[in-house]
Amino acid sequence: MHPTVRETEAASGMVVAEMNTHHFMFRGAGRNRDAARRAVLNAWRVHRSALLARYPERTDSIPDASRMEDHFNIVYLEFDMDAGYRDGERIV
């Protein structure tokens, strides 16, 4: 499901931020783009911490959250509450 992306924040809905890395799709949800961005980057922080606990020698090769957008795009999907979507279009 890929709803159409609007330029404004969702007033009565939610926003999902998606960040597709080489191996994983990270998602974060929030009431607006900023909250969704923080959520997805927090998911990355947790993931990175777990990796570095196992592979501390990779500290320099696994970017921290503040540098993720230098490497990967974050796409924002906006949903209205109580709405139904098909192939990116709100239909209900």
Phi, psi and omega in degrees: 000125180227091179295158178296146181266126177256154182280341182263163177287153179287116182286315181232053182203210178218159180240137174248126175260130178241134177229112182264112178266188180296330187240340187220154169256118176260140178228146174220144182240148178196176180284342178211176184298320181297316179294320179294321177297314179300319181295316181292321178290329175293320176300319177297318179303314180297315179300313181298318179299318178295319178297315182290335175295326180272327185228069183300336180290350181264013182308317183284339185262349178250109186295146175281170187302325182293343181250002184299321182288351171284339185250326186223145177279149170251127179254138182250128177246128185247132182237140170275145178293146177059028179246155176247146183232148172225122177047043175089359180243136175288127180241345179223000000 
